[in-house]
């Protein structure tokens, strides 16, 4: 998950309050650090009793909790919280061994689950969906409060507009930047039909367009003024209780990554996972050999989306994964390197120093020339070039510090 994505998610989650309850200190510190990159207001507690007390003092938009904890477990805490607020969003983090508790949690009304070890891509995408749902549930207040419109919509990195009585009443800055020309003048005179590629839209009024797409699960090609290119959007249209008043939220799906893509990549290549990395780290740190650690992932993602479309990204990422497996197969077989699949388009490689060969330089050379050897299809001008960061694995660091440092390296990768 790159820095820009984190910043976008932070804007989306601006103002939301989070309660995080986890008794495992190492897990809590790691996830708390990630949550602080996204939310401004976080309360962290170590057991369900403290978590429930904090919730009673100050209700939260999102509750994230472990299941097995001292004093009061996550199931009991969730039960009491749901009694206080049946609509409360609760995310349960659980290991596979705790799956037996799921049916009880579902009976309570909890339906958001994240398996440990937590896949960051899946977790952050879930947070984005929850934040948008919370935003939608507050639509009536937002639509009626112009001051709130400015505060809320200004922090969203999607184009947003309000249409009332066939005219645009409000648009945020990103809407202006993407869709409005300086010569368009007063937004009240702007016709949404201008931006749609679909010619059937061109003869419709603003209200007719909204009536046509409200509740539709379709995507639309929409013109960006700066580039004069059509980009793919899903448009959420929310109708206010007031007649002829609508809220539009444009979601650019060109870079949306489906959860199935992650499992597809993992299954097709059979790479070790983050869980294996955490498990093997103890063995590596106790080995008398020296190791180097590499974080890498595919660059030029926007070029691939532009060239082949967002729908091809799943296949492209699968092809990259298989090519990585092919390029490093001999070194993997000889146990000179270990590769771990962390998330879509994010990998960690640990290389063990060899007395007879400079493994570090060999890995660097493979990463550097990877895009010259592997492409999506024959004749493509866009090679599978990898962005990578490397450093010596410092065994004097605590295990948690190594993990935190690795996560930081992954964030720094460019895509």
N, C-alpha and C positions, 0 to 999 in steps of 0.2 A: 504494500500500500504506500504510494509515494506521498511526498510532502504536500503537494497540491490537493490530493484527494483528502488528506487529513484536514487541510484548511477549509475545504468545501464542506466537509461533514461538520466541522466546528461551527461554521456559519449557520448550517441547518439546525444544529442543536443548541444554538445560542439561547440562553435563558431557561433551559430545562434543568430541573433539579434531579439528582441521582442519589439513591441510597444503595451502597454496595456492602454486602455482608458475606464475609469469608473468614474462616478460622485458620487456614493455612497461610502463614505470614509470607512465605516466598511467592505463592500464587497471588496473594492480595497486593503485594507491593508491585508486582509486574503489571497486573491489570489496572491498578490504580494509576500507575504512571501513564498508561495508554489513555485511560478515561480522562485524565487531566489535560491531555492534548485536545480533547473534544468538548468537554463540559467545563463551565466555570464554577458550578456549584455541586460539590460531591461530598457526601458523608460516608465514612467507612467505619464499619463495626465488625467485631470479631465473633459474634454469636447472635442467634435469633432474638434473644431477650433484649439485648441492647438495640438491635435493629428495630424491633417493634416499638420500643420506647421512643426512639428517635423519630420514627414515622408518626407517632401520636403527637409529638411536639411540632413537627413540620412535615406535612404530606409532600410526597415527591412525585415527579412525573414518571420516573422509571425506577423500579426496584430490581437489583441484580443480586441473586443469592445462591450460595452453595446449599446442598441438602443436609449432609451430616455435619452437625456442629454441636458444641457443648451448650448446656443450660436450656436452649430451645433450638430445635432443628429448623431447617428451612421450610419444611412442610407445615409445621405448626404456625410458624411466623406468617407464612403466606395465607393460611386459613384465617388468622385474626385480621390481617391487612385487608383481605377480600371482604370480611365482615364490615370493616370500617368504610371501604370503598370498593364496591363490586367491579368497577371499571378500571381499577388500578392495573397498570402494565407491570408484570413480573417476569423477569428472565431467570430461568433456573440453569445454573452451570452444574453439570453432573458427569461422572465417569460412567463407562459402560456398565460397571458392576452395580450401579444405582438405578438402572433402568426399571427395576421392579417397583420403584416408587412412582413412576410416571402416571399410572392410571389414577392413583390417589390425588396427585396434583391436578390432573385434568378434571377430576370431579370437583375439586375446589374452585376451578376456573382458570388455572394457569395453563397456557398453551404455547409458551415461548421457551424453547430448550436449546442449550448450546453444550455440546459434548466437550469434555476435557480430554487431552490438552486443547485449548481453544484455538481454532483456526481464525486468525485475525481477519482475513478477507470476509469470511462468512459472518463473523461477529459484527464487524463494522457495517456491513451491508444490512444486517438485521437492525442495527441502531438507526440507520438512515430511514428504513421503512417505518420503524416505530415513530420516529420523530415526525415524519410526514403525516402519519395517521393521527398523532396528537394534534398536529397543526390543523388537519381537516376537521377533527372533532370540535375544535374551537372556532369553526368558520363563522358562526353567527355573530359571536362577539367581535371577531376580526372585521367582518363585513360592515358592522354598524359603528365601529369606532375608528375614525380616521387617524387619530394619533397612533393607535395600535397598528394600523395598516402600515404606516411609515416605519415604525420600529421593527415590526416583524418581517415585513417584506424586504426591507433594506438589507437584512442579514441572510437572505436566501440567495443562493447563487444560481437560481433558475429564473427565467423570465416569468413574471407574474403580472396579471392584469385584472382589473375589476370592470365589468361592463354593466351599465345600468341604463334601462330604456334605450337600448340600441347604441349607446355611446360609451366610449372608454372614459371611465371616471378616474381611474388611477392605474399607473404602470410603474414598476420599480426600475432602477437604473439599468439592470442587465437586460430588461425588455427594450429599453430605449437604445442601448448600445447595439443589440442584435438586430432589431427590426425597424427602427425609426431613422429616417434621414433628417438632417437639419432643416430641410425645406418642407417637412411635413406639417410644421406649425402646431396648432392646438391639437392635443391628443383626442379631444372630443370628436374631431372630424375624421379620425383615422379609421380606415376600413380594414378589418382583419383579412378580407379577401385578397388584399395586396400581397400577402406573404405566402399564400398557399400555392404549391405547384399544381395541385388538382384543379383542373379547369372548371369542374362542376361547382367549385366554391366561388368562382369569380363573380357570379351574378347574384350571390346571396348577400343579404344584410348581415350585420354583426349578430343580431339575435337569431336569425335563421341558421347561421353557421353553428352557433352554440347549441341550439336545439338539435341540430343534426349530429353533433359529436358527443353530447352529454351521455355518459354511461357507456360509450363505445370503447372497446378494447382494441382500437386500431392505432396505427402509427401514421404520421403525416410528414411529407417533405415540406420543409419550411425554409424560406429564403433568408439568408444572413446578409445584411446590407454591406458589411465591411468586405466580405470575400466574394459576394455575389454567387455563393454556392448554396445549394439546398442541403439541409441537414435533417436527420431523422429525429422526430420528436413524438413522444406520447403526450397527449394533452389531457390533463385532468380538469374536468369542468364541474364545479360545484354550484348548484342552484340554491340561492338563499330562500328563506321562507318568504321574503318579499317577492312580489311579482316582478319579472323582468330584471332580476339582479343576479349576476353570475361572477364566480371567481375562477380564473384560468391559471393553471400552473403548467408550464412547458418543461417536460423532462427530456433532456437529450439522451437518447438511448444508444448512441453510437459507441459509448464506452462502458455500457452496463455489462457486467460479467455475470453469467448465470452460475448458480451454485453447482449445477450438474457438470459444468465445464471443469470444475476443480476435481470432482471425483473421477471424471472421464480421463483427465490427464494422469491422475495418480494410478488408476487401474490399468491404463494402457502401457505404462512404463514400469510399474511396480517399484518405484523409487521408495526408499525409506522416508518416513515422515518426521514431522517435528517431534512427535512422541519418541521416536527412535533416537533422534538427536539428543534429547534430554537424557534418555536412558544410557546412551553410549558415552556421554560426556564424562561421566565418572571414570569409565575405563580408560579413556584417552588421557585424562589428567593424571592418572596413576601410572601411565606407561612411561618408560624411560626415554622414549623417542621424542623428537621435536616435531611439532605440527604447524601447518599454516592453514588459515581459514579464509575462504573466499565466499563472498555473496555475489550472486549474479542473476541477471534476467534479461529478457529480450528488449532491445531498444526499438525506436521507430514505430511504436504502436499506432500512432495517428496516421502515419503514411499507409500502414496496412489497412486500417479502417477505410481510409479515403480510396485506396486502390481496389480493395476487394469487398468492402462492406462489413458491418458489424457482425453479421450472421456467420461470417467465415472465421471469426476470431477463435472460436472453440477448436475448429480443425487446425488452424495455424498454430495455436499453442500446443496442441497434441503433437503436431509434426516437430515443433521445436524440442519438445520433451524426448521424443524418440531419437532425434538427431543428437541430442546431448548424450543419451544412453549409448548411442553408436560410437560417438567420438571418444568417450571415456571408458568404453567397455573393457579394453585390455587392462587399463590401470585399475578399474574396479575389480576385475577378476584376480589381479595380482595383489589386491588389498593395499595398493599405494594411495588410493583415494576412496572417500566415502561421500556420496551425494545424497542430500536430504531434500525432499520436496516440501516447501513451507507453505506455499499458496500459489494461486495462479500466477505463472510467470515469475516466480521467486524461488531460488534454489540456494542451498548452502553446500559447499564442498570443503571437506577437510582432507588435506594432503599430508602424508607422513614422509618425513625426510628419509632418503635412501642413501646409503654409503656409496653405492655404485652409480648413482644418477642424480642430477639436480632436478628433483620433482617440482620444486617451485617454479623454475623457469619453464619446465615442460607444460605445466598447467597454464601459466600465463600465455605462452605461445598458442596453445589450443584455444583459449578464450579470445585472444586477439584475432586469430585468423578464422574463427568459427563462421563468420558471415561471408567469407570468401568461398567456403566449402559447402554451405547449406543455404538453400533458398526455399521459398514456399512452392514455387513451380518453375519449370524450365523457362529460361528467358527473362525471369523477373529481374528488375534492376534493384530490388530491395533485398539485400542479403539479411540473413538472420544474425545481425550484429548484436553482441552482448555487452551490456554495461556491467562492470564488475568492480568490486572493492576487495582488497586483501590486506591481511596483516598476520603477524606471527601470533599463534595461540599462546597467550600468557598463562601458564599453569599456576602462577602464584596468585592469580585473581580468584575470588570466590566463584563458585558455580553460578550463582545468581548474577554476578557482575559480568561473567562471560556471556550469559544469555541476554542480559540487557544490552551489552555492547554489540552482540550479533543483531538484535532487533534494530538498533540504531543504524547499523550498516545497511540493513535491508531497506530502511526508510530513505536512505540517501541515494539509492539507485534511481537512475533516470529511465523513464520509459517513453 
